[in-house]
Amino acid sequence: MSVLEFNNSNNVHYSWLQRFAGNIIRYGCTSRLQHIAIVMDGNRRFARDLKLERARGHTLGADKLFDVCQWCHDLGIKELSVYAFSLENLKRSQDEIDTLMNIARLKLNEIVKSLDKIHEQQICIRVIGNLDLLPDDIQQSSYRLMKETDHYKNFVLNVCLYYTSRNEITSIIKNLAQACEKDLIHIDDIDDDLIIESLIVSTSQTGHLPDIFLRTSGELRLSDFMLLQCRFSMWIFADVYWPAFSVWHLYWVILQFEMKSKTLTDIQKQCKNILQQGKTTDEKRNERIHTYLNWLEQQRIERLKL
């Protein structure tokens, strides 16, 4: 059964060679890739090169996302995080912003109409960012999807709208300050581990930070996307526009990770060992952090209820 299959608009059909290669990658790779974060870049340039309307490029990019969800699911990848709309995009023309919001509205409504399939396949959909800036109807669709799918863990899709890493870090600092005021934690309890645990992606059902940071279009920029979450990720910059991204490109990305995963894991362990030096086990501190994280999760749940 297809993941995120809406009105039969994104049925994925593999050639025998693609299926053969996919099976080799899924069952032959030892790295056990779990989570990919993607900056979906190049929609406008793709449309320009093909002499299409700019809006058509964005629509094709949105359709490509659902294909990639299917490919990831079929390869055993449990979580996908995508940069759909940055706060920096507010600098674009109002016409283009309206186009992007209309596409988001359309795709979210398609997902809402297919909630039966979402429930059947136990897919978790989360919209991350400064959601208060979204139009009211998109906010409502986003919160409904999150509320109804929040407990699923078969596949997790994180869609970042009105998001930047700086804004996310600012929200974390405010949450930590509020928790200190409420005496849930002490200021000395705050360290890099607690900050990472406070990130919403860290609290997903998989609890797995991105293994790969992928940006399409050949641009060598991070664009303020999940900077903390991806600090130990493998960064890959693919020289292909997002709407032209194919399953073969995804296979190539996974093979790149397979070849480098041991080195990345070793570096991650070394960094963690350095950061853990001097830290002592404090049961009372652990209790306070546990209380704080539960409070943080409850805040998120209460917002979904509203």
C-alpha positions, 0 to 999 in steps of 0.5 A, spaced: 500 500 500 502 506 498 504 511 503 501 518 503 497 516 496 492 521 495 486 520 490 491 516 486 495 522 484 502 519 486 502 512 485 509 510 485 511 504 480 518 501 480 521 498 474 524 491 475 531 494 475 529 500 480 526 494 485 532 490 484 536 495 486 532 498 492 532 491 495 539 490 495 540 497 498 534 496 503 537 489 505 544 489 504 546 496 507 549 495 514 548 502 516 540 502 518 539 509 515 533 512 519 532 519 518 533 524 512 532 531 512 531 535 506 532 542 503 527 541 497 531 547 493 530 548 485 523 548 484 523 555 481 529 554 476 526 547 474 520 551 472 524 556 468 529 551 465 523 548 462 519 554 460 513 553 465 510 558 470 513 558 477 507 556 480 508 549 476 515 548 479 512 549 486 506 544 484 511 539 481 516 540 487 510 538 492 508 532 488 515 530 488 515 530 496 510 524 496 514 520 491 520 521 496 515 519 502 514 512 498 521 511 496 523 512 503 518 508 506 519 502 502 527 502 503 525 502 511 527 509 512 522 511 518 522 519 518 523 524 513 523 532 515 523 537 509 524 544 509 517 547 506 517 554 507 522 558 511 521 565 515 526 568 510 521 566 504 517 572 507 522 576 503 519 574 496 513 577 492 506 576 495 504 573 489 509 567 490 508 567 498 500 566 496 502 561 491 506 557 496 500 557 501 495 555 496 499 549 494 500 547 502 493 548 503 491 544 497 496 538 499 494 539 507 486 538 505 488 532 500 491 529 506 485 530 511 481 527 506 485 521 506 485 520 513 482 513 513 489 511 509 493 515 514 490 511 520 490 505 517 498 505 515 499 509 522 503 515 519 505 521 523 504 528 520 507 533 524 508 541 522 513 544 525 515 552 525 511 558 527 504 556 525 501 562 528 503 566 522 500 561 517 493 562 514 487 560 519 485 554 515 492 552 514 493 552 521 486 548 522 488 543 517 495 542 520 493 542 528 488 536 526 493 532 522 498 532 528 492 531 533 489 525 530 496 522 528 501 524 533 501 517 536 503 513 530 510 511 529 510 507 522 512 513 518 514 520 521 513 526 516 515 533 519 513 539 514 517 545 516 513 551 515 515 558 517 521 555 520 528 557 521 533 554 526 534 560 529 527 561 531 526 554 533 532 555 538 529 562 540 523 558 542 527 553 546 530 558 550 524 561 552 521 554 554 527 553 558 527 560 562 519 559 563 521 552 566 526 555 571 521 560 573 516 555 575 522 551 578 521 545 574 529 545 573 535 549 575 539 553 571 545 549 572 541 543 569 541 546 562 546 543 557 547 541 550 543 534 551 537 538 554 537 543 549 537 537 544 532 533 547 527 540 547 527 540 540 521 537 537 524 533 532 528 529 538 521 528 541 518 524 535 516 517 535 522 515 532 526 519 537 532 519 531 536 525 529 537 526 522 542 521 519 543 525 512 542 533 511 540 533 503 540 539 499 538 539 492 539 544 486 547 544 487 547 550 492 552 549 498 548 552 503 544 550 510 539 555 509 538 555 517 535 548 517 535 544 523 542 546 525 542 543 531 539 536 529 544 535 523 550 537 527 552 530 526 549 528 520 552 527 513 551 533 509 550 531 501 549 537 496 545 534 490 546 537 483 539 536 481 533 540 482 528 538 487 522 536 482 527 532 478 530 528 484 529 521 482 529 514 486 536 513 483 538 519 486 536 517 493 539 510 492 546 514 491 545 518 497 544 512 501 550 509 498 554 515 500 552 514 507 553 507 507 560 508 505 561 514 510 557 511 516 562 508 520 566 514 520 561 519 522 559 514 528 566 514 531 566 522 530 559 522 534 562 517 539 568 521 540 564 528 541 559 525 546 565 522 550 568 529 550 562 532 552 560 527 557 567 528 561 566 531 568 558 530 568 556 526 574 550 522 575 545 526 579 538 523 581 535 529 583 537 533 576 534 527 572 528 527 576 527 535 574 529 534 567 524 528 566 519 533 569 521 538 565 520 534 558 514 531 560 511 539 562 514 541 555 510 535 551 504 537 555 504 544 553 505 541 545 499 536 547 495 542 550 496 546 544 493 541 539 487 540 543 486 547 542 
